């Protein structure tokens, strides 16, 4: 393993000069800096992370808390995580990935041990137990998600309330009056997970304003659970002609079940989804959808956090505006005899 002293000898400078080039703490002439950087490249030198952390009181690590739950759609969570990792690396930070459901204990471990310089938290609940600890520490943090109270916090999220309203407006504009929401698994609502609650709130509020009849049924996802949910919807509201699906694992089963029942999409029933774009475009019917901008959310979260680490940013709520893309799954409401 190449040492700092070997770099200094190769470049013909002192070890302290190499250290200053790496840290940027002192002004070094352009010629000397270029000679040191060339030696670093040729020798393949990498600073020792532990020594660097001791010297600077920084770890150059960002902790990313992503509880991986069975009732959540893991691919979109990991897409956000990958975007965070790429963005962090571009700014010279590595990622410490915490996937357990530890809640406040994970926050205490990171803030108390110096494992990381800052934190990004995902899977945010409206009354998240981690938030009092974040407000009580000087360590910078960003939430990917929106709690009920954002005071003293920096948050990045899709505007899920506006997303729900947009779905209701689209179906109402096509003449649908009875709409069913096939939602996330019951546990997601029991935890009061922010994105699910806010989407539902936006749907309900806009449905009342547009005089739509709205029925919400959580769904575990998968074929059997979706079949039971669909049967319940048509049993309670036989005139249902519009569906809003916020559950990736229920979308394709729903389309298949509607076909089996002889209900054509979109002639008899329209379907709108809140999901990643690839899920909507790769379904058996190309689905009208509001895309979850996973990569943009991850990128913006890193930008906000790096700004705070550099002392340039304060607490801010960044809500990404939803965009609805019309595809083959939504059309005019059927004319009832």
Secondary structure, DSSP 8 states (H G I E B T S, - for coil): ---HHHHHHHHTS-HHHHHHHHH--S---HHHHHHHHHHHHHHT----HHHHHHHHT---EEEEE----TTS-HHHHHHHHHHHHHHHHHTT-EEEEE-S--THHHHHHHHHHT--SEEEE-S-BTT-TTHHHHHT-SSEEEEES--S--TT--EEEE-HHHHHHHHHHHHHHTT--EEEEEES-HHHHHTTBHHHHHHHHHHHHHHHHTT-EEEEEE---SHHHHHHHHHHHHHH-TT--EEEE--HHHHHHHHHHHHHTT--TTTT-EEEEEE-HHHHHTSSS--EEEE--HHHHHHHHHHHHHHHHTT-----EEEE---EE--TT--------
